[in-house]
């Protein structure tokens, strides 16, 4: 099929269209198959040689080999599977479909994913966020981390940062390997979510206790000093100390470490831990608990079916700390405000005009033979057209006039009022200052003429048309850009604006859709945050920037033809956000000709 050659790709497409015409969904091709352990279904349609334990964990994998290995490993750890799908080429059914299915599936409490690509990043973001708000999802994503410095040209961005950007925003727990995925799943499937980052360590050996403290600290948790029992402590001592700890409300999670002395009591200590946890639960106490049983290299679950309690078990403190850290991070994400996505009104006359303008512009400027293909190049709109598109979001730049000669420049400056800025439009913003394409704080007719002549002499045709603009009030300069990236989907970046960006970079990157709470966190994480709050303690400037980012994000989603929208610089003051430059590039949208699909 598509993984081999063009003929295979065509055969795959024909197969998908056939299935959709007949109201069916297609898994694969090049897929291992499907497992559903629901007693009313009991389907095992794969080549996996082992039978998974029934349980409440859903699993999707692009690789059949990886999926089979995870099913086998889950069985060895005592973890039960509700359903497993190896999606293969994802010609029709993708991980997005499975996430949507598990969101409403009463038999699934935790979703596991092994991902090699996202397909539709925006759809994944929405679906994964909706699932994570109700149930935890854990992912192993093949790919590295984002480089510290992003290229100024979004077309040159590497795709290996997709995972971190997308998963962090959607609440999906990203783990580094399959072992961590299963360890973390054991905690999420069988323990309550922690209410904070405080962790108590109960141990009968100092060494493992301090190992746990170091590992927990490295994960951003707040460990208390280890509670040390005698190295020959009886199992009852563990139970008594745990119940006392649960009732004290000094910790949100507990790591219990047992190191056998001359005589091992693994079973009895395990039973004591289960008993203490069951006692706490019966009293309405919720403390996440994991165990580390040294010596036997035991991994799995301490389960008491009669009491209905299960405590995950780890071979070493470090593994327990990593899993617990992931769980606390998820609990923290889930407890934070999600916020609202700003949406534009489809009937708003400004948006209707913008859509008509974009359609007409693309018909005039696009290579008709390339329309509908990924090869269609993005092209930049003229300044006035870009301003009209931006108006659909309710935003507008500082007052300006377009001019084509020095007399028009003088007239425009007098109409706007001095001082003014004079700028060339034929240059990229990053090179304007260096190339002599910007003159700021211009006073009087003579200065306007002198500045215009200098630019015209240096820049020639790149001068036209020029912009005469009112000088924005001094403040914190920032740069807001939305770019449609081939792997990431719509990406918003915030960073220092103007020349400061050229020197420092320092962007914060988020994927769309963007809520107002997301935008607030973007500002908080940016190097601009402290500068804005110092300049304007009232919060008006920060609120204006948050509003601007959500509006720009909404515009990009309402007009998918926007390949790049750049506002640079934006001047932030207590009066609000003043946009001084707008750039928009467009590219025709590739339309999927296939019939629509049903939900699973």
C-alpha positions in Angstrom: 0.0 0.0 0.0 1.1 3.6 0.6 4.2 2.6 2.5 5.7 1.1 -0.7 5.0 3.2 -3.8 2.6 5.4 -5.7 0.6 2.4 -7.0 0.2 1.2 -3.4 -0.9 4.7 -2.3 -3.6 4.7 -5.0 -4.8 1.3 -4.0 -5.0 2.4 -0.4 -7.0 5.5 -1.4 -9.4 3.4 -3.4 -9.9 1.1 -0.4 -10.7 4.0 1.9 -13.2 5.5 -0.5 -14.9 2.1 -1.0 -15.2 1.7 2.8 -16.6 5.2 3.3 -19.1 4.9 0.4 -20.6 1.8 2.2 -20.7 3.4 5.7 -17.7 1.5 7.1 -14.5 2.5 8.8 -11.2 1.0 7.9 -8.3 0.1 10.2 -4.9 0.0 8.5 -3.9 -1.2 6.0 -0.6 -2.6 7.1 -2.1 -3.0 10.6 -1.8 -5.8 13.2 -5.5 -5.7 14.1 -7.9 -5.2 17.0 -8.6 -6.6 20.4 -11.6 -5.9 22.6 -11.8 -7.6 26.0 -15.4 -6.5 26.8 -17.2 -9.7 27.8 -20.0 -8.7 25.4 -17.6 -8.5 22.5 -14.6 -10.8 23.3 -12.8 -10.1 20.0 -9.1 -10.9 19.4 -8.4 -10.2 15.7 -4.6 -9.8 15.8 -1.4 -11.9 15.4 -0.5 -11.1 19.1 0.5 -14.5 20.5 -0.7 -13.7 24.0 -4.1 -13.0 25.4 -4.3 -9.7 27.3 -5.7 -9.5 30.7 -9.1 -7.8 30.8 -8.9 -4.3 32.2 -9.6 -0.6 31.8 -6.6 0.5 29.7 -7.0 1.4 26.0 -3.9 1.1 23.7 -3.3 2.4 20.2 0.0 1.9 18.4 1.1 2.7 14.9 3.6 -0.1 15.0 2.1 -3.6 15.3 5.4 -5.0 16.7 5.5 -2.3 19.4 1.8 -2.8 20.2 2.2 -6.6 20.6 5.2 -6.1 22.9 3.2 -3.6 25.1 0.3 -6.0 25.3 2.6 -8.8 26.4 4.4 -6.6 28.9 1.2 -5.3 30.3 0.1 -8.8 31.0 3.3 -9.6 32.9 2.8 -6.5 35.0 -0.8 -7.4 35.8 -2.2 -4.5 33.8 -5.5 -5.2 32.0 -6.5 -4.0 28.5 -10.0 -2.8 27.5 -9.1 -2.5 23.8 -6.1 -2.4 21.6 -5.9 -1.1 18.0 -2.8 -1.2 15.8 -3.7 1.5 13.2 -0.9 0.9 10.7 -1.0 3.3 7.8 -3.9 5.2 9.4 -5.6 5.6 6.0 -8.9 6.1 7.7 -9.1 5.3 11.5 -6.4 7.2 13.3 -5.4 7.8 16.9 -7.7 10.8 16.9 -10.7 8.4 16.4 -9.6 6.1 19.2 -9.1 9.0 21.6 -12.6 10.2 20.8 -14.0 6.7 21.3 -12.2 6.2 24.6 -13.5 9.6 25.9 -17.0 8.1 26.1 -16.1 4.4 26.6 -17.2 3.3 30.1 -14.8 0.4 29.9 -11.7 2.6 29.6 -10.1 4.7 32.3 -6.6 5.3 30.8 -5.5 5.7 27.2 -2.0 4.6 26.0 -0.5 5.8 22.7 2.6 4.9 20.7 2.8 7.6 18.0 5.1 8.1 15.1 3.0 11.0 13.6 -0.1 13.0 14.4 -1.9 13.3 11.0 -4.0 16.3 11.7 -2.4 18.2 14.6 -5.2 20.6 15.2 -7.7 17.7 15.4 -5.4 15.8 17.7 -5.0 18.8 20.0 -8.8 19.2 20.4 -9.5 15.5 20.8 -6.6 14.9 23.2 -7.4 17.9 25.3 -11.1 16.8 25.6 -10.0 13.3 26.6 -7.4 14.5 29.1 -9.9 16.7 30.9 -11.8 13.5 31.7 -9.3 10.6 31.6 -5.5 10.4 31.6 -3.7 9.7 28.3 -0.1 8.6 28.1 2.0 8.8 25.0 5.4 7.6 23.7 6.2 9.8 20.7 9.1 9.1 18.5 11.1 12.3 18.0 13.5 14.6 19.9 13.2 17.9 21.7 12.8 21.4 20.3 16.0 23.2 19.7 16.7 26.1 22.1 16.7 28.6 19.2 14.0 28.5 16.6 14.8 29.6 13.1 13.4 33.1 12.1 11.9 31.4 9.0 9.1 29.0 10.1 9.6 27.0 7.0 13.0 25.9 8.3 11.7 24.7 11.7 12.5 21.1 12.5 9.6 18.7 13.1 11.2 17.0 16.1 9.6 19.4 18.6 6.0 18.4 17.6 5.6 16.0 20.5 6.5 18.4 23.4 4.6 21.3 22.0 1.4 19.4 21.3 1.3 17.0 24.3 2.2 19.7 26.9 -0.8 21.8 25.8 -3.3 18.9 25.7 -2.6 17.4 29.1 -1.3 14.1 27.5 1.4 12.6 29.7 4.5 12.2 27.6 7.0 9.5 28.7 10.4 8.6 27.3 9.9 4.9 26.7 7.4 2.0 26.8 8.5 0.9 30.3 7.7 4.4 31.7 4.4 4.3 29.9 3.3 1.1 31.6 4.6 2.1 35.0 2.8 5.4 34.8 -0.4 3.6 33.6 -0.3 1.4 36.6 -0.5 4.4 38.9 -3.1 6.3 36.9 -5.3 3.2 36.6 -5.3 2.2 40.2 -4.6 5.2 42.4 -6.3 8.5 43.0 -4.8 11.7 41.5 -2.6 13.5 44.0 -3.8 16.8 45.2 -0.4 18.4 45.4 3.4 17.8 45.1 4.2 16.8 48.7 5.6 13.3 48.9 6.3 11.2 52.0 8.8 8.4 51.9 8.4 5.4 54.3 11.3 3.0 54.4 13.2 0.6 56.6 16.5 1.5 55.0 18.2 4.9 54.9 20.0 4.4 51.5 16.9 3.7 49.4 15.0 6.4 51.2 17.5 9.1 50.2 17.6 7.8 46.7 13.9 8.3 46.5 14.2 11.8 47.9 16.7 12.8 45.3 14.7 11.2 42.5 11.5 12.9 43.6 13.2 16.3 43.8 14.6 15.8 40.3 11.0 15.3 39.1 9.9 18.6 40.6 8.1 17.1 43.6 8.5 18.1 47.2 9.7 15.2 49.3 9.6 15.2 53.1 12.5 13.8 55.1 12.3 10.0 54.9 10.3 8.3 57.7 12.7 5.5 58.8 11.5 2.3 60.4 13.8 -0.2 62.0 15.5 -2.3 59.3 13.9 -5.4 60.9 10.5 -3.7 61.2 7.6 -6.1 61.1 4.9 -5.7 58.5 2.5 -4.4 61.1 4.8 -1.4 61.7 4.5 -0.4 58.0 0.7 -0.6 58.2 0.6 1.5 61.5 2.9 4.2 60.1 1.0 4.4 56.8 -2.4 4.8 58.5 -0.9 7.5 60.8 0.6 9.2 57.8 -2.6 9.1 55.8 -4.5 10.7 58.7 -2.0 13.4 59.3 -2.6 15.1 56.0 1.0 16.1 55.6 1.5 14.5 52.2 -0.3 14.1 48.9 1.5 11.0 47.9 3.5 8.2 49.6 6.4 6.0 48.4 6.8 2.9 50.6 10.1 1.2 50.3 10.8 -2.3 51.8 14.3 -3.7 51.9 14.4 -7.2 53.4 16.9 -7.9 56.3 17.9 -11.4 57.2 14.4 -12.7 56.7 12.2 -11.4 53.9 8.5 -10.6 54.4 7.5 -9.5 50.9 4.1 -11.0 51.0 3.3 -9.8 54.5 4.6 -6.3 53.9 2.6 -6.2 50.6 -0.5 -7.2 52.5 0.2 -4.6 55.1 0.5 -1.8 52.5 -2.7 -2.9 50.9 -4.5 -3.0 54.2 -3.4 0.5 55.2 -4.4 1.9 51.9 -7.8 0.2 52.1 -8.3 1.6 55.7 -7.5 5.1 54.5 -9.9 4.8 51.6 -12.7 3.6 53.9 -12.1 6.8 56.0 -12.5 9.0 52.9 -8.7 9.7 52.7 -7.1 10.1 49.3 -3.4 9.7 49.2 -1.6 8.3 46.1 0.5 5.4 47.2 3.2 3.4 45.4 5.5 0.7 46.7 9.1 -0.3 46.0 10.0 -3.8 47.1 13.8 -4.2 46.9 15.6 -7.5 46.5 13.1 -9.4 44.4 13.1 -6.9 41.5 9.4 -7.1 41.7 7.3 -5.0 39.4 3.5 -5.1 39.0 0.6 -4.6 41.3 -0.1 -5.3 45.0 -3.8 -6.3 44.6 -6.5 -7.2 47.1 -9.5 -8.2 45.0 -11.8 -8.5 48.0 -11.0 -5.0 49.3 -10.9 -3.7 45.7 -7.5 -2.0 46.2 -4.4 -2.1 44.1 -1.0 -0.5 44.8 1.5 -0.3 42.0 4.9 -1.9 42.7 8.3 -0.8 41.4 11.7 -2.5 41.5 13.7 0.7 42.4 12.9 4.1 43.9 13.9 6.0 40.7 11.2 4.3 38.6 8.6 5.0 41.3 9.6 8.7 41.4 9.5 9.1 37.6 6.0 7.6 37.4 4.8 9.6 40.3 6.2 12.8 38.9 4.3 12.2 35.6 1.1 11.6 37.5 1.5 14.7 39.6 2.2 16.8 36.4 -1.1 15.5 34.9 -3.0 16.2 38.1 -1.6 19.7 38.1 -2.6 20.3 34.4 -6.1 18.9 35.0 -6.6 21.2 38.0 -5.6 24.4 36.1 -8.1 26.6 34.3 -8.7 25.5 30.8 -10.1 28.7 29.5 -12.2 29.6 26.5 -11.2 29.7 22.8 -12.1 33.0 21.1 -14.3 32.3 18.1 -15.2 34.7 15.3 -18.8 35.1 14.2 -19.2 33.6 10.7 -21.8 36.2 10.0 -19.6 39.1 11.0 -19.4 41.4 7.9 -15.7 41.9 8.6 -15.0 38.2 8.4 -17.3 37.8 5.4 -15.3 40.5 3.6 -12.0 38.9 4.7 -13.0 35.6 3.3 -14.1 37.1 0.0 -10.8 39.1 -0.2 -8.7 36.0 0.5 -10.6 34.0 -2.1 -10.3 36.6 -4.8 -6.6 37.3 -3.9 -5.7 33.6 -4.3 -7.5 33.3 -7.6 -5.4 36.2 -8.9 -2.1 35.3 -7.4 -1.9 31.4 -7.3 -0.5 29.1 -9.8 -3.7 27.4 -11.0 -1.9 24.2 -11.8 -0.6 23.8 -8.3 -3.8 24.7 -6.4 -4.9 21.9 -4.1 -1.4 20.5 -3.7 1.2 20.9 -1.0 3.5 22.4 -3.6 1.5 25.6 -3.8 3.8 28.4 -2.6 2.8 30.9 0.0 2.6 34.5 -1.2 2.5 37.8 0.7 -0.4 40.2 0.6 -0.1 43.9 0.0 -0.1 46.0 3.2 -3.7 47.3 2.8 -5.0 43.9 2.0 -3.3 42.4 5.1 -4.9 45.2 7.2 -8.4 44.3 5.8 -7.8 40.6 6.7 -6.7 41.5 10.2 -9.8 43.6 10.7 -11.9 40.4 10.8 -10.4 39.7 14.2 -11.4 43.1 15.5 -7.8 44.4 15.4 -6.2 47.3 13.5 -2.8 48.8 13.3 -1.8 52.3 14.4 -3.2 54.8 11.9 -1.2 54.8 8.7 -1.3 55.9 5.1 0.3 54.3 2.0 2.2 56.7 -0.2 4.2 56.4 -3.5 6.1 59.7 -3.5 7.5 62.3 -1.2 4.7 64.8 -1.7 2.2 62.2 -0.7 4.4 61.3 2.3 4.4 65.0 3.5 0.6 65.3 3.0 0.0 62.0 4.9 2.3 63.1 7.7 0.4 66.4 8.1 -2.9 64.6 8.1 -1.8 62.1 10.7 0.0 64.5 12.8 3.7 64.7 13.8 5.8 62.9 14.8 5.5 60.0 12.3 7.3 56.9 11.2 8.3 56.3 7.6 8.7 52.7 6.5 9.4 50.8 3.3 7.0 47.9 2.7 9.1 45.9 0.2 11.5 44.5 2.9 11.1 41.9 5.5 10.8 43.3 9.0 14.0 41.7 10.3 16.1 43.5 7.6 14.3 46.9 7.5 16.3 48.6 10.2 19.6 47.3 8.9 18.8 48.2 5.3 17.7 51.7 6.2 14.0 51.0 5.6 12.7 52.6 8.8 12.8 56.2 9.9 11.3 56.9 13.3 10.2 60.0 15.2 10.2 62.2 12.1 9.2 65.8 12.7 8.2 68.4 10.0 7.9 68.4 6.3 11.6 68.7 5.6 12.5 65.7 7.7 9.8 63.7 5.9 11.3 64.6 2.5 14.9 63.9 3.6 13.9 60.5 5.0 11.9 59.6 1.9 14.8 60.6 -0.4 17.4 58.6 1.6 15.3 55.5 1.5 14.4 55.8 -2.1 18.1 56.2 -3.0 19.1 53.2 -1.0 16.2 50.9 -1.6 14.9 51.7 -5.0 11.8 49.6 -5.9 11.8 48.0 -2.5 10.7 51.4 -1.1 7.2 51.1 -2.8 4.7 51.6 -1.5 5.9 53.4 1.6 4.0 53.8 4.9 3.6 56.9 6.9 2.4 56.0 10.3 1.6 57.7 13.6 4.3 57.1 16.2 3.2 54.6 18.8 3.6 55.4 22.4 6.9 53.9 23.8 6.4 50.7 25.7 7.4 47.0 25.7 7.9 45.8 22.1 6.7 42.3 21.3 6.2 40.1 18.3 3.1 37.9 17.7 3.2 35.4 14.8 0.9 32.6 13.7 2.3 30.2 11.2 0.9 27.1 9.6 3.6 24.5 9.9 3.4 21.3 7.8 3.9 19.0 10.8 2.6 21.1 13.7 -0.4 22.8 12.2 -1.1 26.3 13.4 1.7 27.6 15.6 1.6 30.9 17.6 4.8 32.4 18.8 5.4 35.3 21.2 8.7 37.0 21.7 10.5 40.4 21.9 9.7 42.6 18.9 11.7 44.7 16.6 15.5 44.8 16.9 15.3 43.1 20.3 14.1 39.9 18.6 16.9 40.0 16.1 19.4 40.1 19.0 17.8 37.7 21.4 15.2 35.5 19.8 13.5 34.2 23.0 10.2 33.0 21.7 7.5 31.1 23.5 5.7 28.7 21.2 2.1 27.3 21.5 -0.1 25.3 19.1 -3.6 26.3 18.2 -6.4 26.2 19.3 -5.4 28.7 21.9 -7.6 29.5 24.9 -7.4 32.7 26.9 -5.8 30.6 29.8 -3.2 29.3 27.3 -2.4 32.9 26.2 -2.0 33.9 29.8 0.5 31.1 30.4 2.3 32.1 27.2 2.9 35.6 28.6 3.8 34.2 32.0 6.4 31.9 30.4 7.8 34.6 28.2 10.8 36.8 28.9 8.3 39.6 28.3 6.1 38.8 31.3 8.3 40.5 33.9 8.9 43.5 31.7 5.2 44.0 31.0 4.3 43.7 34.7 7.1 46.1 35.7 6.0 48.6 33.1 2.3 48.4 33.8 1.4 46.9 37.3 -2.3 47.5 36.6 -2.3 44.5 34.2 -4.0 46.4 31.4 -1.0 45.8 29.0 -0.9 42.1 29.7 -4.7 41.8 29.3 -4.5 43.6 25.9 -1.7 41.2 24.8 -3.7 38.2 25.8 -6.8 39.5 24.0 -4.7 40.2 20.9 -3.2 36.7 20.8 -6.6 35.0 21.2 -8.0 37.1 18.4 -5.1 36.4 16.1 -5.4 32.7 16.8 -9.1 32.8 16.1 -8.5 34.5 12.8 -6.0 31.9 11.7 -8.5 29.1 12.4 -11.3 31.0 10.7 -9.1 31.6 7.6 -7.1 28.4 7.0 -5.6 29.9 3.9 -3.4 32.1 6.1 0.1 30.6 5.9 1.6 33.3 8.1 0.3 36.3 10.0 2.9 38.5 11.7 2.5 41.5 13.9 5.9 43.0 14.6 6.4 45.1 16.6 3.4 45.5 18.9 3.9 48.2 21.5 2.4 47.4 24.9 1.5 50.2 27.3 -1.1 50.8 29.9 -3.3 52.1 27.1 -3.3 48.7 25.4 -1.5 47.0 22.4 -0.5 49.2 19.4 0.1 47.2 16.2 2.7 48.9 14.0 3.2 46.4 11.3 1.1 43.6 9.7 2.3 40.9 7.4 0.0 38.2 5.9 1.0 35.4 3.5 -1.6 33.1 1.9 -1.6 29.6 0.5 -4.6 27.7 -1.0 -6.0 25.0 1.3 -5.6 21.4 0.3 -9.2 19.9 0.4 -9.7 16.2 1.2 -11.9 14.9 -1.7 -13.0 11.8 0.2 -16.5 11.3 1.5 -17.0 12.3 5.2 -16.5 9.7 7.9 -18.6 8.5 10.8 -17.5 8.3 14.4 -16.4 5.0 15.6 
